[in-house]
Amino acid sequence: MEDLKNRFTYHAPQAETINKFILLRDLGFNYAKHIERLCPDCRERSLAITKLEEVVMWANASIARHDK
């Protein structure tokens, strides 16, 4: 039950975690630029970028929920 409560609770960013969020977003953006440059414009490229967005989102969620 605690795990569910943690999943559905707002986790305000702490000052020390904001830099981690920014770094992960920057890394994801840089990776996405390479995907866009190297891969043909197609459904698979769109899915790769979407999944990369998910990676960044879940990585940031792990920090927000568990980085104490």
Summary of the structure (lengths in Angstrom):
residues: 68
radius of gyration: 14.8
end to end distance: 19.6
largest distance: 44.9
contacts: 144
relative contact order: 0.16
helix: 79%
strand: 0%
